[in-house]
Amino acid sequence: MRVTNDALRHVRSGHPWVFDESIVSVSHDGAAGDLAVIFDDKRKFAAVGLWDPSSPIRIKVLHQGRPRPIDSTFFADRIAAALERRARLRGRGDTSAYRLVHGENDGLPALIAHRHAGAPCRMVLRVSNHLSRHGTRTITPTMARRFYPLADAFIAVSGSVGDDLLATVGLPRER
């Protein structure tokens, strides 16, 4: 995939999104949640992210710089780092709610996990993509193993996304 020079500069400086008007060429069609690899004009790897062909934000960048595998280890490491950054919040008397994972800020676009202490809902995970797709199926088991025992609910943006979550991870429907 190729993007405009301006978008490439933004991605290389850490911007988490590539917008639809910044896409110059796509080598082949992909489904929402597939991995999109961005190359520069010299065919050098620039970044990899989650593709969404119907969103104004076409690519949510997962990693930029040198190539690396986007697999369950990648996601487990990012989740562990996010939890470690917030470890000091656990057990504080003056903090009863916080984000365990904060999407792009933690290098995990579209993934947000909240901790709501002392409220009927301890945690809600919002699922925005079909997780069985190539790019996101590796995060699903990692995310589910880590957060499902704490969650009172999973919220999916559509029935098909919810059904896909249940089928991919094998979660019971009552959550």
C-alpha angles and dihedrals in degrees: 000000000000127000134188118281089248092053091046090053090050093048092049090052091053106268107155099214141058114200126218095252090056095063111104101174140356119203094207140354119272136187126239108285096026118129115261116201117204119210130185125232090277092054091251117148112256106166148332128221147151114289123221112178094189100047128086084230096064097177129030103199116232099174138002132186119040119018117264135167116271099214141125091290090055092053095041090052092049092048092047091050091050092050091047091053088056098039092104089061093062113096096009112138093216097053121067101159135032144144114271092190121019107193116234092009088067095039091256107109116204093012117111124163123183131197113211109185119196093013128105089250111059095181139353123195117204114210114201104169139050097263096202090071117108097256098048106031090087093059095049100074091040093050094043095049091048102041110019095081089057098042125099091188145009115212119203122192092228141012092253092052089050093048089048090052092051093047095044098048101022094236121168113255095233091076 
